[in-house]
Structures are given as C-alpha cells and as structure tokens.
Amino acid sequence: MKKYLFLAALCAFSVPAAALDPLGAYRVRPPQGCVDKDVTTQSLNLEDLIQISLCTNPALASQYMSLKAQEASLGASRAEYLPAITLTGVGQITGDKVEHSRYVQDEPIQGKAEAAWLLFDFGRREANIRSIGLYTKAAASQYDATTRNLFLSVQTAYLNLLAAQESLVSAKASLETYQHSYEEAQKRYKLGMVSLSDKLQAKTRYEQSLLTVVQHENQVNQYSGALAVLLNLRPDTPISLVKPTFNEQDTKIKNNDVQELMAQALEKRPELLAQKNTQEAAKANLTAARARLLPSLSVTASTALGDNWKHSQPYLTNNAAGLVLSWPIFSGFANTYAAEQASFLYKQTQNQTENIKRQVENEVWSAYQNYKTAERSYEISQTVLESAEENHRVAFRYYELGKTDILNLLSAVAQLADARQNKITSFYSLLLSKANLYRSIGEY
C-alpha cells in the first residue's frame, strides 16, 4: 500500500503545473497554428508576419504568463470553499529529572490529523472569488489589447518598410532623371550652347539626389531591423515582403459615420472592457471588506495518537469535533479602515472608467479625421504626379530645343521627384491611418 501511495505522490509532482487544474481556473490557451516559413527565403505577407509575431514575440509571451498567473490566483481563491486538512507527525526523545529523583526518559511518537471547513461567512469568499474572477477577465482583456497592439505594431513596421523600399526606388529613379539632366547640360556646355552655371547647377542637384538615395537606404535598414525585432529575430535578418493591395471601397468605414464608430469602440475596445471588469472587481472587494466585519462559522474535527513505545503505558488517542464561531469584535479599527479603503478604490475605478471612455472616443475621432484626410491626400497625389510627369516631359524637351534654361528643367525634375515621393507617402499613410482607425474601434 505504501508503495502505491509513494508512486501516486511522485506522479502528482511530476505532472506539469498547467495540467493540474481541478478547480477549472485555466481558460486562455497559448497561440496556435504558428506559421512554418523561412523568413530569409520566402516572401511574407502581413498575415504571415502577424502569425509569426503572435507565436514568437517575447513581450506578448510575458503578458500571457501574467494572465496565467492571474488564472492560478483565481484557482487558489476557489479553494476556500474546500475543507483544509492537516496531518502532523512528531517523533522525539524527551526526559524528565525531578530533584532527588532519578532521570526518566520517554520516547513518544505523536500523530495528529485536523480538518476545518468554513461553512458560512456572510458572502466574503463569494465576493473574493468574484473579485479575482473579474480581475482575471480584466487580465484577459489586457492580453487581448496587447495582442492587438502587437498586430498594429507589426502592420506599422511592415508598411513603413515597404514605404521606405518604394521611396528608395523612387529616389533612384529621381537620381537617374537628375543624371540625365546633368549629362544633357554637360553636352550643351561642351557645344557652347549654355554657360558653366547650367552645368554646375545640374551637377549640384545630381549630387544632392545621391545623398537622398543614401538617406533612404538608411531608412530601409532601420525599418527592416524594427520589423525583425517584432518577430523576435536579429535586426540584421533579411525579410522579403509582399506588397499589400488597397481596397478603395472599404464599406466597413464608408458605411459608418464617426458617431457610430465611437459607439462601436465603446463596446469592443479591450482596454475599456478590462477597466469595466476592474471596476466590478473593486465593487466585489468592497463587499468582501464589509463581510470581514461580520462573524464566520466553521466545523472542525481532529484525531490524535500518542505512543511512548512502553508496554506498561499503552498508546493514547483523542478525538474531537465541533463548531467554531469567529467574530472580530475589535481589531483596532483595521477592518473599518479597510472597508473605507475599498469604498474609495471603487469610486476611483468609476472615475477611471469614465476617463477611458472619453479617451477611446477621442482616439476614434482623431483616427477617423486622419483617415479621411489621408484618403483625400492620396486622391490628390495621383493627380499631382500626372501633372508633374507631363511638366517634366515638356521642360526636358524645351531644354533640348534651347527654349528654356536649366533652372526650369531642374525645377520640373524636383517637382516630379516630390510628386513620386508624395504618392508613396500618401498611399502608405492611408493604409496606416486605416489600420489605426480599425484599432481605435476595437477591430483588426
């Protein structure tokens, strides 16, 4: 029998902690379905990046462990409804020496088993469990918020990197245009058709465009490193990306006005849900604090065995059972102040909830205005680019024919470079503003 008990105890301690959940506290599971892709050889789209970060990002993993710890706290609180059993065993050698008498030695063995079960406490345990359960829900909402923030961070890094890459391509295209202008100015200078000033101005703009290319290369490296770190990779890891498509008919936004989006955010934002659960938990804490001022009733039972190993003195047993009433009549006003503290904290959470509501509404309002502005800016940038391309073609042709000077040509080239860059910037700004608007209303 002892052998089987030892094996059972050994198995219990060898089972992983997450598997020991007799009180049903663990609910949230770790991320599933991680993407099995080699980021150094395969092109990744946004969905791939998000799934990889979900499974590898250490900051999110840390938040998940915090949530599991809160769930374990919930399980510990539920244990208050179960009886507590204590088994005590003592083996010792004792001796007595009375004056003018010989030394007497005893070798007793003592064992005792005690059980106590709290029967009634005016709802204190129920309030405690409700409070910790609500804090656990708040932790789950915070984990959800952290997950959504990670998604937005990955999407932002993804779009920033693509924008930097396209800006680099645009800068190189502008470099070629400036180089072409410089070569044309050199040719005309050699033929004596223009002054040295034309050649030098064209050379200056060409060299400035070289500097612009170097700056954009630095941006590409910076954004590439930022994205790699979000995926828990070294910042020098090369990542190949798939360019996103933009759906200009986004019915999720176009069919809603800003008031509807704000109302939607108040229902879906995980930060606000977490705060509401925190507020209800504070209310439950107030109930528990007030219950500590009231009595509690428990049932107790115990059995004890004593044996001194001497045949002349047989073993001794003692059994007891009964009810215990406990009432904190006076505790130096500690319980009274604790109840007042719980009341103040509850009122604090009420004000915090109202504050977060206003913050959420303001985030939606700001994100909506940014999105509408970005949408209009993207439309205008396309028209500006078309005009700049036509203006450059005309200016270059006129310069070839000698009908204009180098300043007009270089101005046209600069306008074309700005128009290309503005279109890239406005395109990715529109995608980013849409992502931020989705995040503000509690969606992906």
Order of alpha helices (4+ residues) and beta strands (2+ residues): alpha-beta-alpha-alpha-beta-beta-beta-beta-alpha-alpha-beta-alpha-alpha-alpha-beta-beta-alpha-alpha
